[in-house]
Amino acid sequence: PDSVTGTGTAYQPKALRLLPMKYPDGSTSTAVTLRARLVNGMLQGQYANKFETGQFVFNLGQRN
């Protein structure tokens, strides 16, 4: 299948390696949902949690 759906948890990074940053509700983590499609070796999709949404593209054929 060329469709990908998943859920997970996003964690805020630690500022200056000391204190974790916080989401607007004061938490340091939140549930996130991913929906994507595999198109010509590229994973393209959207992510969403209760504070933000966005898009992502991963080139699955490229090595660094």
C-alpha distance (Angstrom), angle and dihedral (degrees) to the residues before:
residue distance angle dihedral
P1 . . .
D2 3.79 . .
S3 3.83 96.1 .
V4 3.80 122.7 88.2
T5 3.81 126.1 -168.1
G6 3.78 125.9 174.9
T7 3.76 146.9 154.8
G8 3.76 131.8 -147.9
T9 3.76 144.7 138.7
A10 3.80 126.2 -79.9
Y11 3.79 117.5 -151.8
Q12 3.79 126.3 -159.0
P13 3.82 114.8 -120.8
K14 3.78 122.3 -117.3
A15 3.81 114.7 -101.3
L16 3.81 109.8 -125.8
R17 3.84 86.8 -9.2
L18 3.81 90.3 -75.3
L19 3.79 116.8 82.5
P20 3.79 125.6 22.9
M21 3.78 116.6 -117.5
K22 3.81 114.5 -119.5
Y23 3.77 138.0 -133.3
P24 3.83 117.7 -123.5
D25 3.83 91.2 -90.6
G26 3.82 91.6 54.7
S27 3.81 96.2 -105.5
T28 3.81 124.7 127.5
S29 3.83 95.8 -147.4
T30 3.80 139.1 36.5
A31 3.80 139.1 -178.5
V32 3.81 115.1 -96.6
T33 3.80 131.8 -165.4
L34 3.81 124.9 -153.8
R35 3.80 126.8 -161.7
A36 3.78 119.2 -180.0
R37 3.79 147.3 153.2
L38 3.76 130.4 -141.3
V39 3.82 108.8 -128.3
N40 3.82 122.4 172.4
G41 3.81 94.1 -28.3
M42 3.83 92.9 -44.8
L43 3.80 124.1 112.0
Q44 3.82 104.6 -146.6
G45 3.77 124.9 178.0
Q46 3.78 154.0 108.7
Y47 3.79 134.3 -84.5
A48 3.79 127.1 -158.5
N49 3.76 138.6 -177.1
K50 3.79 129.4 164.5
F51 3.82 91.7 -86.5
E52 3.81 105.2 40.8
T53 3.79 147.4 4.0
G54 3.76 131.6 -155.6
Q55 3.76 148.5 149.3
F56 3.79 132.9 -102.1
V57 3.81 138.7 -169.6
F58 3.81 124.7 -163.8
N59 3.80 121.3 -171.9
L60 3.80 101.2 -143.4
G61 3.79 93.8 -171.6
Q62 3.81 97.9 54.8
R63 3.80 122.0 92.6
N64 3.78 124.4 -160.7
